[in-house]
Amino acid sequence: MASIQDLILNAVKGSIGGVEIPSNMTNQVINGLSESILGGLTQTAVKPGGLEMVKALLTGKQAAATSPVTALIGKIFSGNAAKKLGLGSALTTALVGLLPKILGNLSGIFKDQDGDGDVDLNDILIALSGKKTQTATATASSGGGLLGAATSILGGIFKKK
């Protein structure tokens, strides 16, 4: 069972292959990108209209290359992680340029999993658990762990209408 952080981390790892990162900094760069993505998604989600922007990005309805969420994540990475790590402007620019690809890889994760015709909280929980069940929401609300955390974090984004 993968957490949101694991999904982001795997998407980052799978996308940085073409960028020359000093070998002693690879893990810090991967973690910096991952934290910037999670931070950007979180900051966007708490703003008015932000939940819909995050949902559109993570379901593929909004192209990552043109999303304001992607731009925010780039600013967070450039201003925080890249600066802290002392990355040069060329490397920072190359890494920020990968963000649409990374976020595009994430968008394929959240699709209609339960066949009801829309992407909602239940679909997200099914994708996170790796199990196809009609009671994923009930499982999440009755227990703690990842599904319980996902319910509380993503509930407002993907609530059924």
C-alpha positions, 0 to 999 in steps of 0.5 A: 500500500503506497502513501501519497508521499511514496507515489510522489517520490516514485514519480520524481525518481522515475523522471530525473534520469536525464538530468545530471545531478551530482551523485552526492546530492541525488537523494537530497534533490529527490526529497526536495522535489517530493517535498515541494510537490506535496507542499504545493498541492497542500498550499493550493488545496487550502486556497479558495477554489484550490481543491478543484485545481488540485483535483483537475491536476491529479485527474488529468483534466488540467494539463500539468504544463499549464497548471498554476499548481505546477508553477507554484511547485516550481517556485517552492522548489526554486526558492527553498530546496534548490537554494538550500542545496546550493544548486546552480540556476541551470540545474534548478531550471532543468529540474523545475522543467521536469515538474509537468512530467512528474505531475503528469505521471501522478495524474494517471493514478487517479481515475474511475476505479469503481465504475460509477463514472466519476473520480471521487474519494472512493476511487482515490482510496481504491487506488491508494490501497491497490484493492478494488472494493466498494467499501473503501470509504467505510474501511477508511472511516472505520480504521486509522492508518493510510486510508484514514489519513487519506480520507481526512486529507483528500475528503474535501477534494474528492467528496461525492456530490 
